[in-house]
Amino acid sequence: MNKFENLKPEYKIWFSSLQGDGILGDGKWKILKQIDECGSLVKACEHMGITYRRTWNDLQKIEKMLGFHLLETIRGGQEGGSTRLSPEGRRLVKSFDVFHQRIDKIMQKEFVRLLDDLNL
């Protein structure tokens, strides 16, 4: 039995400003994807078990740091409101998806190399 067979790599990806302020990482990427799926920030927060107010504030900070809107909101009426990704927000999520897939492949490849090295 290989003593390392029960291991798997775990990591998080995030971007920060040059001053070290977090801008976008796995958590916000996931909430943006959920908003896109649900069409609602409230529903996305409920689905992920996170607070609306904090998430809204975090997303506004990200927009300010990046200089563009991530979301487009429609105020409620009889049908209720909705939130969707702006074109720039959708492009950011898609680009982060691609980046993440590339990094995942690299991490898996390097993890296999690590396991090979450990089994010498």
LINFEN-V424591 format. One line per field, one symbol per residue. ss: DSSP state (a for helix, b for strand, c for the rest). psi: psi as a letter, one per 20 degrees, with the letter a starting at -180 (. if undefined). A space follows every 50 residues. Layout:
ss: ???
psi: ???
//
This chain:
ss: cccccccccccccbbbcccccbbbbaaaaaaaaaaaaaccaaaaaaaacc caaaaaaaaaaaaaaaccccbbbbcccccccbbbbcaaaaaaaaaaaaaa aaaaaaaaaaaaaaaaaacc
psi: ppijijqqqprqpqqrrhijppfpagghgghghhghghjpgghggghikr qggggggghhgggghhjrphqpqoqqbhirrqprqrghgggggghhgggg gghgggggghgggggghhj.
//
